């Protein structure tokens, strides 16, 4: 059974624990990646990789499929989904005032196709999305760590 955490409990968890999350890096055949403009802390008003917390009793791949659909309206084809790595993402802030965030981000790369790109719809966690070259020099520093690993994995 998958469990949802209420806000009061989640605040205690964020203040005291590492949060298990799942990142999806959607990459095109032209070596661009999908980034979404976040509406919430941490990283409010930053273009970043779609990510979310995992639920208890939810397998990693199921989390990736669920949230990619909920946040982007993309039904993941697991044949185009590749595990990249697990990253420690640490922020001085969070959705809660005076509390920092530490996420353990299980990260996947998804080779998105043109039809899926045309059908993207973002949820209320984001206010915009764009595709950025993996060679852009102004992306968030944590994205570069992942891009470095993508280049190795896909021999770019």
N, C-alpha and C positions, 0 to 999 in steps of 0.2 A: 504494500500500500504506500502511495506517495503522500508525503506530508507537506503541508503549507505552514509557514511560521508567521505568527501575528507580529505586528510592528514592535510591541513592547518587548517580546521575547527576542526578536531579531536585534534590537538595540543592545541588549545584554550580550548577545553572541558576538556582534561586531566589536564591541568594547573588549572582549576577552578571548576571542578565538580567531583562528585563520578560517576564512570563508572559502569553501570549495566552489569554484566557478568553472564555467565552460566558455571558451572563446571560439568563434568561427571566423576564419579569415577567408572571405570569398575572393578568389583570384580569377581573372579573365585570361583568355589565351594571349592577350596583349600585355600581360604582366602588370595589370593594374589591380588594386585591391579596394574593396568596398569599405568605406568608413562612414560612420553615422555621427551626426552632431548630437551629443548627449544633452539631455534636459536636466539631469540629476547629478548630484555629487556622488562619488568623486568624479572629477573630470567634466564638470558641467561646462558647456559651451566649447568643448573640445571634440574634434573629429577623431573617433576612436573605433576600434574593432567592436562589433557587437558581442556583448558578454552578459552573463547572468549567473546567478547562483544555482547550484544543483540542488535537487530535492533529495531527501533521505529515501533510500530504496529505489533510486533512479539510476540506471546504468548510464555511463558516459555518453555512449552513442545515442541513447534515447533522449538524453538531455539536449544534445546537439540538434537532433531532429525536431524536438518539441519547440525549443526556443527559436530556431531558425524560422520555423513556420509562424510562431507567435509574433516575432519581431519584424520579419521581413516578408512573410507570405511565400516563402520558398519551401517546397517539399523536397527535402534532401534525398538525393540518390546516393546511397551509401557506397556505390561503386566509384564515386568521384570524391569521396571523403577520406582524407588521410590524416592520421595522427601526426602532430608536429612535435610537441614537447609539453612539459609542465613548467610553468613560470611562476615566480614569486612577484606579485604586483603589490607594492606598498605605497600608500598615500597618506599624507598628513591629515586628510579630512575624510568625511563620509557623508551619508545622508543625515547623520545626526551630529548636532553641534558639539564641538570639542572632542570628537572621537575620531581616531585614525582608522584606516582600513588596511587589512592585509589579506590578499586573496591568493589562493593557490589555483592558478588558471590552467586547466587542462585545455590544450589548444589544438584545434583541427584546422586543416586547410581544405576548402571546398572549391573545386573547379566548376565555377558557375558558367552556365551557357547563356547565349543571347536571349532565348525565350524567357528564361528565369529573370534576367536583368530587366526585360520589358515589363514584367509583372510584379516587381518589387513594390511593396507598400510598407511603410514604416509604422511602428506602433507609437504610443504616447511617451515612450522613453526617449524618443529622438525627435528632432524637428527638421532634419534634413539628412540626405545621404549623397555621397559623391564617390567616384572612383579616382584613386590617386596612383600614380606610377610608383612601383617599388623603388625607383631611383630618386624620388622626391627627397629633398634635403631638409624639409621643415616639419616632418611628421613628429608625433610624440615620441620621446626617447624609448619608451618600452616597445613601440612598434618596430623600431630598428633591430632590436634583439631577435624578434620573430622573423623579420625579413632576412636577416643573415642566415637563419636556419632554413628558411624557405629556399633561398638560393642554393644552399648545399643539397637539400632534399631533392629539388627539381633540376639541379645542374644548370642554373642560370648563369 
